[in-house]
Amino acid sequence: MSKLSLTLIASFALSLSACGGLEHIGKAPEFSETAQTREHVAMLSPGLPKYVQKQRFHENASLWSRQRSSLLGDRRAMDRGDILTVVIEIDEKAEISNATSRSRSGSESLSIPQLFGIPQRINRDLPEGASLDEAVGLNSSSSTQGDGSVSRKEKLALRIAATVVEELPNGVLSISGLQEVRVNNELRELYVTGFVRPEDISRRNEITYDKIASARVSYGGRGHISDMQQPRVGHQILDNVLPF
């Protein structure tokens, strides 16, 4: 295979890899399909009932029954396919500052000026300038300093409707929610998933994000503005390949 053919194949592969961002050129980005999603499947197949309860006629007609349709019924999300509201309010600020300083110095000296006259006899035979008056002398010093600081501030306030997609054997509910808002040619996406306890859901059928275990919250977008904020494919390839 010639070098020209290899070059054409490589160019074609790069063009195909870049086509992922071409679907909304000249038009607004499309919404994600809602059919056959985890939420849609959970609503279509709520699962088998846990138990069968026989109801009498007067219980169906009473305003004080335990059904959700009653006046004082519990309308919190409890079963697969139910919907609840997730409140995401993040207002966090962290500041960390560290400073380290260390110094060390040492000195060692060994001299034998008088040892039964032996040093004086040896000094006469040594070359000029050599002497045993200071036999060994060592000096050392070291110092280390380090400074570090971290400052971070995050603030986010969002609300999203999530669906109970699964009820685990221990009673914990697995939730998932996706929200898309398109403004002009920019599509904003909010995604949340995690595990909640039914008792943590408020009477208003709401739960805060700090009570969601293994919470995954994603807030981003796609469209013309997001494309301009991203480096081009060639730049990303060069950043990963070039060693400098």
Phi, psi and chi 1 to 4 in degrees:
 res  aa     phi    psi   chi1   chi2   chi3   chi4
   1 MET       -  131.3 -174.0  176.9  -66.6      -
   2 SER   -75.2  165.0   63.0      -      -      -
   3 LYS   -65.5  -33.7  -65.8 -176.6  178.3  179.7
   4 LEU   -63.9  -40.5 -180.0   59.5      -      -
   5 SER   -65.6  -41.1  -59.9      -      -      -
   6 LEU   -63.5  -39.2  -68.2  175.5      -      -
   7 THR   -64.6  -41.4  -56.1      -      -      -
   8 LEU   -65.7  -39.8  -67.5  176.4      -      -
   9 ILE   -65.6  -41.7  -67.5  175.0      -      -
  10 ALA   -64.7  -40.4      -      -      -      -
  11 SER   -64.7  -39.8  -57.9      -      -      -
  12 PHE   -65.2  -40.1 -178.8   71.0      -      -
  13 ALA   -64.9  -40.0      -      -      -      -
  14 LEU   -66.0  -38.0  -71.5  176.6      -      -
  15 SER   -66.0  -36.6   62.5      -      -      -
  16 LEU   -67.9  -38.6  -71.8  179.4      -      -
  17 SER   -66.6  -27.6   63.6      -      -      -
  18 ALA   -86.7   -8.3      -      -      -      -
  19 CYS   -71.8  -10.9  -71.2      -      -      -
  20 GLY   -63.3  -24.8      -      -      -      -
  21 GLY  -102.4   12.9      -      -      -      -
  22 LEU   -98.6   -3.2  -58.3  179.3      -      -
  23 GLU   -72.3  -17.8   70.6  -84.2    0.5      -
  24 HIS  -117.6   21.7   56.1  -95.2      -      -
  25 ILE   -72.0  126.5  -70.9 -177.9      -      -
  26 GLY    82.2   -0.3      -      -      -      -
  27 LYS  -152.4  167.0   61.6  178.0 -178.8  178.7
  28 ALA   -74.5  150.0      -      -      -      -
  29 PRO   -64.6  145.9   22.7  -32.5      -      -
  30 GLU   -81.1  150.1  -60.9  -67.4  -22.2      -
  31 PHE   -71.5  155.0  -74.2  103.0      -      -
  32 SER   -72.8  149.5  -58.6      -      -      -
  33 GLU   -71.6  132.4 -176.7   62.4   41.3      -
  34 THR   -91.0  -18.2   57.6      -      -      -
  35 ALA   -77.0  147.1      -      -      -      -
  36 GLN    63.1   20.8  -59.2  -56.7  -38.8      -
  37 THR   -83.2  172.1   59.8      -      -      -
  38 ARG   -60.8  -39.2  -65.8 -174.8   63.6 -167.4
  39 GLU   -67.1  -41.6  -63.7   86.8  -12.7      -
  40 HIS   -66.2  -42.4 -173.9 -123.2      -      -
  41 VAL   -64.4  -39.3  172.8      -      -      -
  42 ALA   -64.8  -33.9      -      -      -      -
  43 MET   -74.9  -31.9  -65.1  177.9 -173.3      -
  44 LEU   -75.4  -34.7  -69.8  177.4      -      -
  45 SER  -124.3   84.0   56.0      -      -      -
  46 PRO   -67.6  -10.1   25.3  -33.2      -      -
  47 GLY    95.7  173.2      -      -      -      -
  48 LEU   -75.8  146.0  -62.4  175.7      -      -
  49 PRO   -68.3  147.8   23.7  -32.5      -      -
  50 LYS   -73.0  -37.0  -63.0  179.8 -179.0  179.0
  51 TYR  -154.7  160.7   56.4   88.9      -      -
  52 VAL  -110.6  121.7  178.0      -      -      -
  53 GLN  -112.0  124.9 -177.6  178.9    4.2      -
  54 LYS   -79.4  129.4  -64.3 -178.4  179.4 -179.5
  55 GLN  -113.6  143.4  -61.9  179.2  -11.6      -
  56 ARG   -93.4  167.7  -60.7  178.3 -179.0  177.4
  57 PHE   -65.0  -41.2  175.2   76.9      -      -
  58 HIS   -70.4  -23.4   67.8  -85.2      -      -
  59 GLU   -72.6  -35.4  -69.7 -179.0   -6.9      -
  60 ASN   -70.2  -30.3  -65.1  -29.3      -      -
  61 ALA   -90.4  -10.0      -      -      -      -
  62 SER   -84.2  145.8  175.4      -      -      -
  63 LEU   -78.1  -11.7  -64.4  177.1      -      -
  64 TRP  -106.1   17.6  -51.1  101.8      -      -
  65 SER   -74.5  167.7   65.1      -      -      -
  66 ARG   -87.6    4.6  -66.4 -172.5  -65.1  -91.4
  67 GLN   -71.6  154.2  -63.4 -179.2   -1.0      -
  68 ARG   -67.7  -27.0  -65.8 -173.0  178.5 -176.0
  69 SER   -76.8   -8.4   58.4      -      -      -
  70 SER   -75.8  171.9   65.2      -      -      -
  71 LEU   -64.9  -40.8 -179.5   61.6      -      -
  72 LEU  -112.3   25.4  -59.9  177.7      -      -
  73 GLY   -71.4  155.9      -      -      -      -
  74 ASP   -83.1  111.2 -169.9   -1.2      -      -
  75 ARG  -102.5   19.6  -64.5  179.0  175.7   83.7
  76 ARG   -74.3  152.2  -66.2 -179.8  -62.1  175.7
  77 ALA   -68.9  125.1      -      -      -      -
  78 MET  -134.1  -26.5  -62.8 -178.9 -178.0      -
  79 ASP  -118.7  167.3  -58.6  -38.9      -      -
  80 ARG   -60.9  129.8  174.9 -177.0  168.6   93.7
  81 GLY    97.1  -10.8      -      -      -      -
  82 ASP   -75.4  157.1  -68.6  -15.7      -      -
  83 ILE  -115.7  137.3  -61.4  176.0      -      -
  84 LEU  -136.8  165.2   73.6  158.9      -      -
  85 THR  -102.3  129.7  -57.7      -      -      -
  86 VAL  -103.0  124.1  178.8      -      -      -
  87 VAL  -102.8  117.3 -178.9      -      -      -
  88 ILE  -110.0  107.5  -55.5  172.7      -      -
  89 GLU  -130.2  101.5  -66.9 -178.9   -6.7      -
  90 ILE  -112.3  119.6  -57.4  175.8      -      -
  91 ASP  -140.5   84.1 -170.2    0.0      -      -
  92 GLU  -119.7  147.7  -61.7  177.9   -9.8      -
  93 LYS  -144.3  128.7 -177.9  178.8 -179.4 -179.2
  94 ALA  -133.3  134.0      -      -      -      -
  95 GLU  -134.9  124.7  -67.8 -174.9    0.6      -
  96 ILE  -129.6  131.6  -57.9  173.8      -      -
  97 SER  -137.5  128.6  178.2      -      -      -
  98 ASN  -129.0  142.5  -65.1  -36.8      -      -
  99 ALA  -139.5  132.0      -      -      -      -
 100 THR  -130.5  133.9  -57.0      -      -      -
 101 SER  -140.4  133.0  177.2      -      -      -
 102 ARG  -146.6  137.8 -175.6 -179.1   65.1  177.7
 103 SER  -142.1  150.9   62.4      -      -      -
 104 ARG  -154.0  139.0  179.2 -179.7  179.8 -179.8
 105 SER  -141.8  146.2   62.2      -      -      -
 106 GLY  -145.6  151.0      -      -      -      -
 107 SER  -145.2  132.1  175.9      -      -      -
 108 GLU  -131.1  136.6  -62.0  -70.2  -18.7      -
 109 SER  -143.2  137.3  177.3      -      -      -
 110 LEU  -133.9  122.0  175.1   61.6      -      -
 111 SER  -135.3  146.7   61.6      -      -      -
 112 ILE  -133.9   68.5   47.5  174.9      -      -
 113 PRO   -68.6  -28.7   25.9  -32.7      -      -
 114 GLN  -132.4  113.7  -59.5  -67.4  -27.6      -
 115 LEU  -146.7   77.8 -176.1   61.5      -      -
 116 PHE    55.6   29.5  -56.4  107.0      -      -
 117 GLY    78.0   -0.4      -      -      -      -
 118 ILE   -64.5  -45.0  -64.0  177.4      -      -
 119 PRO   -58.7  -36.8  -26.0   36.1      -      -
 120 GLN   -66.6  -40.0  -72.8   76.5    9.8      -
 121 ARG   -65.7  -39.9  -68.2  178.8  178.6  -87.1
 122 ILE   -69.7  -36.8  -63.7  177.4      -      -
 123 ASN   -60.7  -30.9  -72.2  -21.3      -      -
 124 ARG   -68.3  -30.4  -71.2 -162.1  -61.9  -96.5
 125 ASP   -88.3  -12.0  -61.4  -27.3      -      -
 126 LEU   -78.1  157.4  -68.0  176.6      -      -
 127 PRO   -61.5  164.6  -20.7   31.0      -      -
 128 GLU   -64.1  131.2 -176.4  178.7   -3.4      -
 129 GLY    95.1  -15.0      -      -      -      -
 130 ALA   -92.2  142.7      -      -      -      -
 131 SER  -157.3  154.4  173.7      -      -      -
 132 LEU   -94.7    7.7  -72.0  179.7      -      -
 133 ASP   -61.8  -39.3  -67.1  -17.0      -      -
 134 GLU  -120.4   89.2  -66.4  -69.4  -21.3      -
 135 ALA   -68.6  -49.3      -      -      -      -
 136 VAL  -136.4  134.7  178.9      -      -      -
 137 GLY  -142.0  127.3      -      -      -      -
 138 LEU  -130.8  137.7  -62.0  174.7      -      -
 139 ASN  -135.7  139.1  -68.1  -46.2      -      -
 140 SER  -148.4  150.1   64.4      -      -      -
 141 SER  -154.1  148.3   61.9      -      -      -
 142 SER  -152.1  151.4   62.4      -      -      -
 143 SER  -148.8  146.1   61.3      -      -      -
 144 THR  -140.0  135.8  -57.1      -      -      -
 145 GLN  -136.3  140.3  -69.9 -176.4  -10.4      -
 146 GLY  -146.6  138.1      -      -      -      -
 147 ASP  -130.8  142.7  -63.7  -38.5      -      -
 148 GLY  -153.6  144.7      -      -      -      -
 149 SER  -149.3  145.4   62.3      -      -      -
 150 VAL  -133.8  129.2  175.1      -      -      -
 151 SER  -133.3  124.9  179.1      -      -      -
 152 ARG  -143.2  140.5 -173.6 -175.2   67.4 -176.9
 153 LYS  -143.5  128.2 -174.5  175.5 -178.1  180.0
 154 GLU  -132.7  137.3  -61.3  174.5   -9.2      -
 155 LYS  -143.9  124.9 -172.6  173.1 -176.9  179.6
 156 LEU  -151.0  131.3 -173.1   65.3      -      -
 157 ALA  -133.4  111.2      -      -      -      -
 158 LEU  -143.2  157.4  -61.5  168.1      -      -
 159 ARG  -135.6  137.8  -62.7  170.6   67.2   91.0
 160 ILE  -147.5  143.5  179.5  174.7      -      -
 161 ALA   -88.9  126.2      -      -      -      -
 162 ALA  -117.6  159.5      -      -      -      -
 163 THR  -115.7  140.6  -55.1      -      -      -
 164 VAL   -75.4  111.9  178.2      -      -      -
 165 VAL   -97.4  -16.2  -64.5      -      -      -
 166 GLU  -163.1  144.0 -175.1 -179.6    2.6      -
 167 GLU  -112.1  116.1 -176.1  177.7    0.3      -
 168 LEU   -75.0  162.2  -56.8 -177.2      -      -
 169 PRO   -59.2  -28.2  -26.0   34.4      -      -
 170 ASN   -85.9    6.4   59.9   -9.8      -      -
 171 GLY    93.0   -8.0      -      -      -      -
 172 VAL   -72.9  142.9  174.9      -      -      -
 173 LEU  -102.4  134.5  -54.4  177.5      -      -
 174 SER   -96.4  124.7  174.7      -      -      -
 175 ILE  -118.1  155.7   64.1  171.9      -      -
 176 SER  -153.6  137.2  177.4      -      -      -
 177 GLY  -148.4  141.7      -      -      -      -
 178 LEU  -134.8  130.8  175.8   63.0      -      -
 179 GLN  -131.2  132.5 -177.6 -175.7   84.9      -
 180 GLU  -127.8  132.1  -64.4 -179.1   -8.8      -
 181 VAL  -129.2  122.2  179.6      -      -      -
 182 ARG  -105.6  123.3 -171.9  171.5   64.5 -168.7
 183 VAL  -121.0  114.3  179.9      -      -      -
 184 ASN    56.4 -116.1  -64.9  -27.1      -      -
 185 ASN  -109.5   20.9  -68.7  -32.2      -      -
 186 GLU  -121.6  129.8 -171.9   70.7   12.4      -
 187 LEU  -109.7  118.3 -172.8   66.3      -      -
 188 ARG   -95.7  132.6  -49.5  -54.1  -62.4  173.6
 189 GLU  -119.7  135.0  -62.2  174.7  -31.1      -
 190 LEU  -127.4  124.6  173.6   60.0      -      -
 191 TYR  -130.7  136.0  174.7   74.1      -      -
 192 VAL  -142.0  142.7   61.3      -      -      -
 193 THR  -154.0  158.2 -177.6      -      -      -
 194 GLY   162.1 -165.6      -      -      -      -
 195 PHE  -126.5  134.0  -56.7   95.0      -      -
 196 VAL  -130.2  155.4  -58.6      -      -      -
 197 ARG   -93.2  138.1  -61.7 -173.6  -55.0  174.1
 198 PRO   -58.4  -33.8  -24.1   33.9      -      -
 199 GLU   -72.3  -14.5   53.4  -92.8   24.7      -
 200 ASP   -84.2  -10.7  -70.2  -24.8      -      -
 201 ILE   -78.0  128.1  -56.7  174.7      -      -
 202 SER   -73.4  171.4   66.2      -      -      -
 203 ARG   -66.0  -19.3  -64.5  -70.0  -62.5 -178.3
 204 ARG   -87.3   10.0  -60.1  177.0   58.7 -177.3
 205 ASN    62.0   43.5 -161.7   29.9      -      -
 206 GLU  -128.0  153.7  -64.0  178.7   -9.6      -
 207 ILE  -144.6  139.2 -171.4  167.9      -      -
 208 THR   -87.1  156.0   55.1      -      -      -
 209 TYR   -66.2  -25.6   85.8  101.6      -      -
 210 ASP   -73.3   -5.9   56.5  -22.7      -      -
 211 LYS  -106.1   12.0  -64.0  179.6 -179.4  178.3
 212 ILE  -102.7  119.3  -58.1  176.9      -      -
 213 ALA   -79.0  145.6      -      -      -      -
 214 SER    50.8   42.2  -60.1      -      -      -
 215 ALA   -67.2  136.1      -      -      -      -
 216 ARG  -126.5  112.0  -59.3  -68.1 -175.4  -91.7
 217 VAL  -119.1  125.4 -180.0      -      -      -
 218 SER  -127.9  127.2  174.6      -      -      -
 219 TYR  -132.6  110.5 -178.3   63.6      -      -
 220 GLY  -154.7 -155.3      -      -      -      -
 221 GLY  -168.8  173.9      -      -      -      -
 222 ARG  -148.6  145.6   50.0 -170.5  171.0   93.0
 223 GLY   151.2 -162.4      -      -      -      -
 224 HIS   -66.8  -41.6  -64.4  170.9      -      -
 225 ILE   -67.4  -43.5  -62.0  177.7      -      -
 226 SER   -63.0  -36.2  -60.8      -      -      -
 227 ASP   -65.3  -37.8  -68.8  -17.1      -      -
 228 MET   -70.5  -27.2  -66.8  -59.3  -63.0      -
 229 GLN   -80.7  -13.2  -67.5  176.6  -16.0      -
 230 GLN   -96.6  139.6  -64.4  -67.9  -28.4      -
 231 PRO   -67.5  154.1   23.6  -32.5      -      -
 232 ARG   -67.1  161.8  -67.0  -56.3  178.6 -172.6
 233 VAL   -59.9  -39.6  177.8      -      -      -
 234 GLY   -62.2  -39.9      -      -      -      -
 235 HIS   -64.8  -42.1  -70.7  178.8      -      -
 236 GLN   -64.3  -38.9  -62.0 -179.0   22.2      -
 237 ILE   -66.0  -43.0  -65.1  175.9      -      -
 238 LEU   -65.8  -35.8  -68.6  178.4      -      -
 239 ASP   -63.3  -32.7  -70.6  -20.0      -      -
 240 ASN   -86.0  -20.6  -67.2  -32.9      -      -
 241 VAL   -97.3  -44.1  173.2      -      -      -
 242 LEU   -66.1  134.0  -67.0  179.3      -      -
 243 PRO   -81.2  -10.0   28.7  -32.4      -      -
 244 PHE  -118.3      -  -53.6  105.3      -      -
